Amino acid sequence: MAEGKPQTHFEVRHYVKVWGILMVLLAVSVLGPLMEIPLLTLITAFGIAIVKILMVAANFMHLKFEIRYIWFLLTAALLAMLVLFMGLLPDITKHEGANWENCMVTQSCVKQRM
């Protein structure tokens, strides 16, 4: 068993409170698509996901107690991911071109596999 100081009642209550907030956010993100509004669903899903990521990182991974360079590294990684996504976005969303065929739109790849 790992030795360390025992958790105080305040620390346990804090973790239970964070867990409760995460459960409410989970319920909202699951119930959001039932409204069948695509834009609202995307905004709430990604917004809630970002809030949940930050809450878990700050509280359960104890990043709020760590030195600032960890937050710098986390921010740099997220920015690198965003740059990569934005760089690939034209290739993902392109539906026409000289050497491009989106077989899912024309259903030609479905016919080829049957």
WOMOJO-V592093 format. One record per pair of residues at least 12 apart in sequence whose C-alpha atoms are under 10 Angstrom apart, sorted by the first residue. I is the first residue (numbers start at 0). J is the second residue. D is the distance in whole Angstrom. If there is no record, write none. Layout:
I J D
I J D
This chain:
13 58 9
14 58 8
14 59 8
17 51 10
17 54 8
17 55 8
17 58 8
17 59 9
18 54 9
18 55 9
18 58 10
18 59 10
20 51 9
20 54 9
21 47 9
21 48 10
21 50 9
21 51 6
21 52 10
21 54 8
21 55 9
22 51 10
24 43 10
24 44 10
24 47 6
24 48 9
24 50 9
24 51 8
25 44 9
25 47 8
25 48 9
25 51 9
27 43 8
27 44 9
27 47 8
28 40 8
28 41 10
28 43 7
28 44 6
28 45 9
28 46 9
28 47 7
28 48 8
29 44 8
31 43 7
31 44 8
32 44 9
56 70 10
56 73 10
57 70 10
